[in-house]
Amino acid sequence: MTAAGGAGRRAALGGWLLLALLGLYTALVHAGLGPRPRVAAGEGPWWAPSGFLLEALARSALAPAVEGPRLGAVAFALPALALAVGVWVLTRSALARTLAVAGVLAVALFAFYGLGERARLVWRFFDWRGSATMLGLAGLVAALGLAPAWLQRARRLGAGLGLAAYVPVALALLALQRDVTGTDPTLPFAVSPWPVLPIFGLGVAGALLAALQLGIGVGLLGLAEPRWAPRLALPTLGIALAAGAVVAGSASGLLPFRASGATLAGFAGAAALGMAAAAAFARGGGPRRRRGAEFVLAALAIGVPLTAGRLLERADYHETRHGRAERVVAALETWYAREGLYPDDLAELVAAGDLAVVPRPRIGFGWPGGNAFTYQNFGTSYLLEFAAPRWVQCAYNPPYRDEPAEETAPDLAAGSWSCPAQPPELW
């Protein structure tokens, strides 16, 4: 037993050493493929990419093989994948495996956006936020994908400590889903000008991973009784193939489905594939039940805060668009009917008694110093704006008036909104 324990520790150490090599390789790809900043060489920040690999590849025989972003991403990700496989073989640490998966995804993202015609535009437009967003997306997807492994580790702490460890994670997912938009710099989690993490990291990848884990968990629990295996595997595999066809058809334009409908089909397909995989690879009734419960709990641990965050997003949008903004618009129309011109500032509405207080848009958890309506007065017209979740900027203009003095009654419906009545689906 001592010899076995020593061999296990040496293997784990080897896994962490491979993880360190993977980290160095990830940093090398980031520094070498990111286009050089708009400063002289050596004058930019230490973390900024220098583009030295781009220059070396352009002069080598490998230039045609990596000039396309997709092929280049695969070529650079293969060494990272080999190192990650070594990490998985040598250590069972959930942290090490999560970091290994994140490294592979980060390398693929750095290569995809570092090669091709869009490289300079993307990296220079986002500046440091590009690197932060790619790393954040890689880490988030890796952590969500390995949620069952983290849950298994938390279970060893006991029910109380395990739940205490999960609460801050759930709150972080909820805040990331609700508090990120590309149009309001006051929100603390808005790292990217475009909400990549909540939309692609949580809304797409997170939901698909939760559906896959739920399918695996249900499959394992159902297959704890061996005679159910053939009855469960074939139907779920058929559902998965049909859902995949729907997603592919919608993406190619062959089917008249909206993207959201195809995404739902993708979730169903992921769950069905998970059940089919459970039917194909599960062994033993007792282990099936235990692992099945872990996968189901992992899916719920991801799905509950994501669903709650999405519901809060919609509630924020509805309250601001149809409640607080319309109260401001009504007060502005009351002022205009009395004065013949709009006020210079919204605070004048409070002083005149048309509003008790100037409301603030409801978005996120109301961090101090955040969200406020933006108002621009044009005399007989104005522009009222507010930032909404998921990269939506709402603006309202009052109706056009040929003869301002004759307009006495508020007519909110005649005005023009730049945003729809319900929050739009960005995916």
N, C-alpha and C positions, 0 to 999 in steps of 0.2 A: 504493500500500500504506500510506503514511503517513496519507493522508486517511481510508482505511478504518479504520486503527487508531484514529485520533482519534475517528471517529464511534462506534466500538465502545466506547471509554472513556466518551464522553458518554452513550451509551445505558445503560451499566452504572451510571454515576453517577445517572442518572434513575431507574433501578430501585431503587437504595438509598434515594433520596429518597422514592419511593413506599412503600418498606418502612417508613421512619420515620413517614410519615403513617399507615400501617396500625397501627404500634405505638401512636401517640397515640390513634387511634380505639379500639383495643382497651382501652387504659387508661380512656378516657372511658366506654365501655360498662360496664366493671367498676365504676367509681366511681358511675355513674349508675343502674345497675339493681340493684345489691346493696342489700338492705334496710338501713336505718340501724342501727348497733349499739345496744346497750342502754345508751348513755351520752348525755349532752347533746351537742348539735351543737358540733363543734369540739374536743371533749375526747378523742376516740378517736385511735388511731394514724393516721399519715398515709396508710397504704395501705388503711385500712378504707373500704368503699363508703359513700357518704352517701345514696344513693337519690334524688338530685335529679331524675334523668330520670323515675323513677316518679311523683314528685309532679307534674312538668310534664305528663307524658302523661295523668295522671288528669284534668287540667283542660282537655285539648285535645280536638279532634274526632277525633284518632287513637286515643283510648282503646279503642273497640270492636275496632279492627283488631289491636291488640297485647296485648290482655288475656289471650289464650290463649298458652301457652308455645310451641306448635309454630309457629303463624303468626308470633308475635313473634320467634322465633329466625330464621326465614327472612327477615323484614323487616330485622332488624339485621345479618344476615350478608351481605345483598346488597351493601352498600357495601364491606364488607371483601373480598368476592369480586372486585369490580371492581378494587380496588387490587392484590389478589394477582395477577390476570391481567396487570396492567401490569408487575408485578415479573417475572413469567415471560417476558413478551415482551421486556423490555429487558435482562435479565441472565441469563446461564447459570450463575451461581454456585449451587452446591448449597446453601450455607448460606443465601443470600438466599431461595431458593425454599422451603426447609424452614421458615424463619421465617414466610414468607408463608402457607403452608398452616396452620401452627400458629396464626397470628393469626386466620384465618377460623374454624377449629374452636373457638378460645377464645371468640371473640365469640358463636358459636352456643350454646356451653355457658353463658356468662354470661347470655345472653338467655333461654335455656330455663329456667334455674333462678332467674332474676330476675323472671319474670313468672308469673302464675297463683297459685293458692291455696297451693301448696307453697313459695313463694319464701321467706317469712320463716322457716318451719320449717327448711328445708334450710340456708340460709346461717347462721342464728344457731346451729343445732345444731353445725355443723362449725367455725364461727368462721374463723380464718385458714386452717385446713386445707382449707376449701371452695375458697378461691381457689387455694391451692397445688395441690390435687388437679386442679382444672379446667385450670390452666396445664400441669401435668405431663402430664395425659392428652393435651392438644392437642399438646404438643411431642413426646411419645413416638410417637403415631400418625403425625404428620407425618414424623418421622425414619425410622420403619420403612417408611412408604410410599415414601419417596425413597431407600431403601437402594441401588437400582441406580445412582443418580447419585453417591452417596457412594463406592460401590465403584469407579466409573469414575475418580473423582478419586484414590482410593487406588492404583489400578493405575498411575497415572502416577508414583507414588513408587518403583516397583519392588517386586518380590516381598517382599523382606526388610522394608523400611520399611512397606509396605502391611499385612503381617501384624502387625507391631509396633503399628500404629495400631489394628488391629481387636481385638487381645487385650483391652485395657481395656474396650472396648465390650461384648465378649462376657461378660466377668466382671461388668460392671454389669447386663446383662440377666439373668444367672444369679442374682446376688444379689437383684435386684428380684423375681424369680420365687420364690425360696426363702425370703427373709428378711422377707416382709411378711405380717403378720396383724393384724387389728383388735383382737386381745385381749391383746397383749403390748406394752406401751409401751417395753420395754427394747430392742426391735429397732430398729436405727438407720434403716431405710428405711420404717418404718411411719408415714408422714405422715398418712394418712387413717384415721379410725376404721373405715372399711370398705375392704377391699383393692381399690379401684377400678383402680389401675395394673396389678397383676399379673393380675387377672381380665379386665377389659374392655380394658385397653391391650395386654396381652400375650396372654392366653389366648384372647380373641375377635378383636380387631382385628389383633393381630400375626400370629396363625395364619391368618386370612383373607387378609391381605396377602401372607404368605409363599406361601400356596397360589396366589394370583393371579399372583405373580411367577414361581413355578415353572411355572405353565401357560403364561405368556408366553414364558419361556425355552425350554421344551420345544417350543412351537409354532414359535418362530423357528429353532431348530436343525433341527427336522424339515422346515421349509419352505425350508431352504436348497436343497433339491431341489424345483424349482417344481412338478413333476407330483404332489407329495404334497398340495398345497394343498386341492383340492376333497375329497380323501379324508379329510382331517383336520378341516376346518372344520365340516361338517354334523354329524358324530357328536358332536363336543365341544359344539356349540351345543345339541344335543338333551339331552346330559347336564346342561348348565347349567340349562336350562329345567325339567327333571325335578327337579333338586336344589332349585331355587327353589320349586317347588310343594310339595316335602316340608317345607321350612322354613316356608313360609306356612301350610301345613296344620297343622303342629305348633303354631305360635304361636297359631293361632286355635282350637285344640282340636278340629279336624275329624279329625285323625289321632291314633291312640293311641301316638305316639312320645314318648320322653323328650326333654328339651331337648338332651341330649348327642348323641343320634342325629340330631336336626335340625341341630345344629351341624356334625357330620361331613358331612352332606349339603351344608351351606353351603360347607364347605371344598372338596368335590368340585366344586360348581358354580363356585366362584371359579377353580379351576384350569382347568375347562373353558372358562369365559368368557375366560380369559387366552389359551388356545390358539386360540379362535375369533378373538379380536382380533388375534393375531399373523397368522393366516391372512388376515384382511381388510386389514390395513394394512402388512404387511411388504413391503419392496422390496429386491431385490439379494441375491445369495447370500452375498458376503463380509460385508457389514454385518449380515446376519441371523445369521451364525454368531457374530460378535463380540458383538453385543447379546444374543443368546440365552445365551451363556456368562455374561455379566454378570448377567442376570436369574436364571439358575439359581444362581450363586454367592451372589447377594443373598438368595435364598430360603433357601439353606443357612445363610448367616450369621445369619439370624433364627431359623430352625427348630432348629438344633443346640442353642444355649443354652437355648431355650424348652423343648425336649424334655428336656434334661439337668436343668433346674430342676424340671420336673414329676416326673421320676423320683426326684429327691432329696427332693421334698416327700413323696411316697408312702413312701419309705424312712424319712424322719424320723417320720412318723405311725405306721408299723408298729412301728418300734423302740421308740418311747415308749409307745404304747398297749398293745402285746403283750409288751414286754420290761421296760423300766425301771419303768413304773407297776405292773405285776403283781409285780415283785420287792418293791416297797414294800408292796403290799397283802398279799402272803404274809408279810412280816415283821410287819406289823401284826396279822395273824391269829395268828401265833405268840405275840406279846406278849399278845394278848387271851386265848388259851387258858391262858397261864401266870398272868396277873394278874387276869383277870375284867373289866378295863376297858382302854380304849385309852390310849396314852401321851399326855402333853400336847404333846410335840414330837417330830418325826421324829429329832432328834439322840439321843434316848433309845434308839432302836433300835440305833444304833451303839455306844453305851456298854454296852448289854446283850449285844452280840455277835450280834444278829439280822440286822444288816446290816454289811458291811465299811465302807461309806460310803453316804451318802444320794445316790442318783443325781440327775442333772439331766435334765429333758426335752430331747430332741434336736430342736431346731428351728433352722433356719438354720445359719450357719457358726460358732456358738459364740462370739459376741462377749463380751468380758470383762464381768462383772457382770450377765449376762443370765440367762435362764430358770431357774426353780426351781419345784418342786412347792409348791402352796399346800395347807396342811393345817389343818383345823379339828376339834378334838376335842369330842365331845358325850357323853363317858362310855362308853356302850354303843354308840355309833355315831360316825361321823366323815364328813368330806367331803374328798376328795383331788381337786385340780384341776390342770390344766396347759393352757397355750396351745398350740394346734396350728396348722399352716399354714391359709391361706385362711379366716380368720375363724371357726375352729372352736375352741370352748372345751370341753374334756373334763372331766367330773366323775364320780367314783365314790363310791357309797354302799355300805356292807356290807349283807348281808341282815338283815332285821328279826328280832330274837330276843325271844320271849316270856319265856324263862327263860335269862338269859345264862350262868349257871354250868354249864348242861348242854351248852353248845356248846364242843366241844374241837377239832374238825378244821376246817382252813381250807376254805372252799367259795367259791372265787372266782366260779364260774359263777352262784351264787345272788345275787350283788350286782347293782347297777344302774349301768350306764354311761349317761351322757347323750349320748355320741357313738357312732356305729356302728363296727363292726369295721374297715371300710375307709373311707378318707377320702371324704366326700360330694362330689358334683359340685354346685357352686354355679351352674353355667351349663350 
